[in-house]
Amino acid sequence: MSQSLQRALTLLVELGEEPKSLDQLATRLGVHKSTVLRLLQTMEADRFVTHDSEHRYRLGTRLFELANRSLEGRDVRTVARPHLAALNADTGQTVHLATYESGEAVYIDKLDATHSVRMYSRIGRPAALHCTAVGKVLVAALPRTQWPAIAAGIEYRPYTDRTIRTPEQYLAELELVAAQGFAEDHEEHESFINCVAVPIHDGTGATVAALSVSVPDMLLDHDQVLGLLPQVRGTAEAISTELGWSPSPDQ
């Protein structure tokens, strides 16, 4: 790598931490201020850096434009695929990826379990909002002002004895999911399946997908499926990080 390019990249990294003066940057690079100034002037001409009235330099708007374009071009399914495969291999269980589209939770990827039991779900099919873990996660991530209308519009088909039956029950479930950061399907959609799901975030912090692991109760009981939650969360965090997400200090 050319020396000038290496120095310019170092300057960008330094300014990414906090604004700095010309003296601070020259000290960091170990070169004369005039050398640093020439680099900064070149980058400032293309809006990669800018400086204020006190001659403190900071990152410019061009970098944010490029970063946003890069993140927008990252398809969540493409980014998630290797992480889903790793989770599927580690747990041996069915893994789903779903997004919220036009008022429905839709499966956009699925890796079947390594055992013989196969689930009803298919890529492209909607997931019931009231009794699937991914559906609950995706709706809980929406603004609370939208919850009542969504709850009122659900048919509440009783798939099993455990299926939520009323808008009131559903709204209470959404509050729980939002508070704890994950959702369960405790034999609510299929009588012999337990499932846990967590959100996947993009660079803005928005929930762009839900990731779940589903297990027949003949293999793992409800508590054992909940025991998979750290692995599921770790996978979702790895995907989110690739999409540009960075957790806040209180997360």
VOMARMI-627783 format. One record per residue (C-alpha): residue number from 1; z, y, x. Coordinates in steps of 0.5 Angstrom, whole numbers, padded with zeros to 4 digits. Example, Ala and Ser with C-alpha at 12.3 -4.5 7.8 and 13.67 -1.06 7.14 Angstrom:
residues 2
ATOM   k    c3    c2    c1
ATOM   1  0016 -0009  0025
ATOM   2  0014 -0002  0027
end
This chain:
residues 251
ATOM   k    c3    c2    c1
ATOM   1  0000  0000  0000
ATOM   2 -0002  0007  0003
ATOM   3  0004  0011  0005
ATOM   4  0003  0017  0000
ATOM   5  0002  0012 -0006
ATOM   6  0009  0009 -0004
ATOM   7  0012  0015 -0003
ATOM   8  0009  0018 -0010
ATOM   9  0012  0012 -0013
ATOM  10  0019  0012 -0010
ATOM  11  0019  0020 -0013
ATOM  12  0017  0017 -0020
ATOM  13  0023  0012 -0020
ATOM  14  0028  0017 -0017
ATOM  15  0026  0022 -0023
ATOM  16  0027  0016 -0028
ATOM  17  0034  0016 -0026
ATOM  18  0035  0024 -0027
ATOM  19  0032  0030 -0025
ATOM  20  0032  0032 -0018
ATOM  21  0031  0038 -0013
ATOM  22  0026  0038 -0008
ATOM  23  0032  0038 -0003
ATOM  24  0034  0031 -0006
ATOM  25  0028  0028 -0006
ATOM  26  0026  0030  0001
ATOM  27  0033  0027  0003
ATOM  28  0031  0021 -0001
ATOM  29  0024  0020  0002
ATOM  30  0027  0022  0009
ATOM  31  0021  0027  0010
ATOM  32  0020  0034  0011
ATOM  33  0020  0038  0004
ATOM  34  0013  0040  0005
ATOM  35  0010  0033  0005
ATOM  36  0014  0032 -0002
ATOM  37  0012  0039 -0005
ATOM  38  0005  0037 -0004
ATOM  39  0006  0030 -0007
ATOM  40  0010  0033 -0013
ATOM  41  0004  0039 -0014
ATOM  42 -0001  0033 -0014
ATOM  43  0003  0029 -0020
ATOM  44  0005  0036 -0023
ATOM  45 -0003  0037 -0024
ATOM  46 -0004  0031 -0028
ATOM  47  0003  0032 -0032
ATOM  48  0006  0026 -0029
ATOM  49  0012  0031 -0027
ATOM  50  0014  0037 -0029
ATOM  51  0020  0042 -0026
ATOM  52  0024  0048 -0029
ATOM  53  0026  0055 -0027
ATOM  54  0031  0052 -0023
ATOM  55  0026  0048 -0019
ATOM  56  0029  0041 -0021
ATOM  57  0024  0036 -0022
ATOM  58  0023  0031 -0028
ATOM  59  0018  0026 -0031
ATOM  60  0012  0029 -0034
ATOM  61  0009  0027 -0041
ATOM  62  0003  0024 -0038
ATOM  63  0008  0018 -0036
ATOM  64  0011  0017 -0043
ATOM  65  0004  0017 -0046
ATOM  66  0002  0011 -0042
ATOM  67  0008  0008 -0043
ATOM  68  0007  0008 -0050
ATOM  69  0000  0006 -0050
ATOM  70  0002  0000 -0046
ATOM  71  0008 -0002 -0051
ATOM  72  0003 -0001 -0057
ATOM  73 -0002 -0006 -0053
ATOM  74  0004 -0012 -0053
ATOM  75  0003 -0016 -0059
ATOM  76  0010 -0019 -0060
ATOM  77  0007 -0026 -0062
ATOM  78  0003 -0026 -0055
ATOM  79  0010 -0024 -0051
ATOM  80  0014 -0029 -0055
ATOM  81  0010 -0035 -0054
ATOM  82  0013 -0037 -0047
ATOM  83  0020 -0036 -0049
ATOM  84  0019 -0039 -0056
ATOM  85  0017 -0045 -0052
ATOM  86  0023 -0045 -0047
ATOM  87  0027 -0045 -0053
ATOM  88  0024 -0051 -0057
ATOM  89  0024 -0055 -0050
ATOM  90  0031 -0053 -0049
ATOM  91  0034 -0055 -0056
ATOM  92  0029 -0060 -0058
ATOM  93  0029 -0056 -0065
ATOM  94  0024 -0052 -0069
ATOM  95  0023 -0045 -0067
ATOM  96  0020 -0040 -0072
ATOM  97  0018 -0033 -0071
ATOM  98  0017 -0028 -0077
ATOM  99  0015 -0021 -0079
ATOM 100  0015 -0017 -0085
ATOM 101  0009 -0015 -0088
ATOM 102  0007 -0012 -0094
ATOM 103  0014 -0014 -0097
ATOM 104  0014 -0021 -0095
ATOM 105  0017 -0024 -0089
ATOM 106  0011 -0028 -0086
ATOM 107  0011 -0034 -0081
ATOM 108  0007 -0032 -0075
ATOM 109  0009 -0037 -0070
ATOM 110  0012 -0044 -0070
ATOM 111  0014 -0050 -0065
ATOM 112  0016 -0056 -0069
ATOM 113  0022 -0060 -0067
ATOM 114  0021 -0066 -0062
ATOM 115  0024 -0071 -0067
ATOM 116  0020 -0074 -0073
ATOM 117  0023 -0069 -0078
ATOM 118  0018 -0064 -0080
ATOM 119  0019 -0057 -0084
ATOM 120  0015 -0055 -0090
ATOM 121  0014 -0048 -0086
ATOM 122  0007 -0046 -0084
ATOM 123  0004 -0040 -0080
ATOM 124  0001 -0035 -0084
ATOM 125  0006 -0037 -0090
ATOM 126  0011 -0033 -0093
ATOM 127  0018 -0034 -0092
ATOM 128  0023 -0033 -0098
ATOM 129  0027 -0027 -0097
ATOM 130  0033 -0029 -0101
ATOM 131  0034 -0036 -0098
ATOM 132  0031 -0036 -0091
ATOM 133  0035 -0033 -0085
ATOM 134  0029 -0030 -0082
ATOM 135  0028 -0026 -0089
ATOM 136  0035 -0024 -0089
ATOM 137  0034 -0021 -0082
ATOM 138  0028 -0017 -0083
ATOM 139  0030 -0014 -0090
ATOM 140  0037 -0013 -0087
ATOM 141  0033 -0009 -0081
ATOM 142  0030 -0004 -0086
ATOM 143  0033  0002 -0088
ATOM 144  0039  0001 -0093
ATOM 145  0036  0006 -0098
ATOM 146  0030  0000 -0099
ATOM 147  0035 -0005 -0100
ATOM 148  0036 -0005 -0108
ATOM 149  0029 -0004 -0110
ATOM 150  0027 -0010 -0105
ATOM 151  0033 -0014 -0108
ATOM 152  0031 -0012 -0115
ATOM 153  0024 -0015 -0114
ATOM 154  0026 -0022 -0112
ATOM 155  0025 -0028 -0116
ATOM 156  0031 -0032 -0114
ATOM 157  0028 -0038 -0114
ATOM 158  0034 -0043 -0114
ATOM 159  0031 -0048 -0108
ATOM 160  0038 -0051 -0107
ATOM 161  0045 -0051 -0110
ATOM 162  0047 -0046 -0105
ATOM 163  0041 -0041 -0106
ATOM 164  0043 -0034 -0107
ATOM 165  0042 -0033 -0115
ATOM 166  0043 -0025 -0116
ATOM 167  0041 -0018 -0113
ATOM 168  0049 -0017 -0112
ATOM 169  0050 -0023 -0108
ATOM 170  0043 -0022 -0104
ATOM 171  0046 -0014 -0103
ATOM 172  0052 -0017 -0100
ATOM 173  0049 -0022 -0096
ATOM 174  0045 -0016 -0093
ATOM 175  0051 -0012 -0091
ATOM 176  0054 -0019 -0088
ATOM 177  0047 -0020 -0084
ATOM 178  0047 -0012 -0081
ATOM 179  0054 -0013 -0079
ATOM 180  0054 -0019 -0075
ATOM 181  0047 -0018 -0072
ATOM 182  0045 -0025 -0075
ATOM 183  0043 -0029 -0081
ATOM 184  0044 -0036 -0083
ATOM 185  0041 -0041 -0088
ATOM 186  0046 -0046 -0090
ATOM 187  0042 -0051 -0093
ATOM 188  0039 -0045 -0098
ATOM 189  0032 -0046 -0098
ATOM 190  0032 -0054 -0096
ATOM 191  0038 -0058 -0098
ATOM 192  0038 -0062 -0091
ATOM 193  0036 -0056 -0086
ATOM 194  0041 -0051 -0083
ATOM 195  0038 -0045 -0079
ATOM 196  0040 -0039 -0075
ATOM 197  0036 -0032 -0074
ATOM 198  0036 -0026 -0070
ATOM 199  0032 -0020 -0070
ATOM 200  0027 -0018 -0064
ATOM 201  0027 -0011 -0062
ATOM 202  0021 -0006 -0059
ATOM 203  0022  0000 -0055
ATOM 204  0024  0004 -0060
ATOM 205  0029  0000 -0062
ATOM 206  0026 -0002 -0069
ATOM 207  0026 -0009 -0071
ATOM 208  0019 -0012 -0070
ATOM 209  0020 -0020 -0072
ATOM 210  0026 -0025 -0073
ATOM 211  0027 -0031 -0069
ATOM 212  0030 -0037 -0072
ATOM 213  0032 -0044 -0070
ATOM 214  0032 -0049 -0076
ATOM 215  0036 -0056 -0075
ATOM 216  0036 -0062 -0080
ATOM 217  0044 -0064 -0082
ATOM 218  0042 -0071 -0080
ATOM 219  0042 -0068 -0072
ATOM 220  0047 -0062 -0072
ATOM 221  0052 -0060 -0077
ATOM 222  0052 -0053 -0079
ATOM 223  0058 -0051 -0074
ATOM 224  0053 -0054 -0069
ATOM 225  0047 -0050 -0071
ATOM 226  0052 -0044 -0070
ATOM 227  0053 -0046 -0063
ATOM 228  0046 -0045 -0062
ATOM 229  0047 -0038 -0063
ATOM 230  0048 -0035 -0056
ATOM 231  0041 -0039 -0054
ATOM 232  0037 -0036 -0060
ATOM 233  0040 -0029 -0058
ATOM 234  0038 -0030 -0051
ATOM 235  0031 -0031 -0052
ATOM 236  0031 -0026 -0057
ATOM 237  0033 -0021 -0052
ATOM 238  0029 -0023 -0047
ATOM 239  0023 -0022 -0052
ATOM 240  0025 -0015 -0054
ATOM 241  0026 -0013 -0046
ATOM 242  0019 -0015 -0045
ATOM 243  0017 -0011 -0051
ATOM 244  0021 -0005 -0048
ATOM 245  0027 -0005 -0051
ATOM 246  0034 -0003 -0048
ATOM 247  0040 -0004 -0051
ATOM 248  0045  0001 -0052
ATOM 249  0052  0001 -0048
ATOM 250  0056 -0001 -0055
ATOM 251  0051 -0007 -0056
end
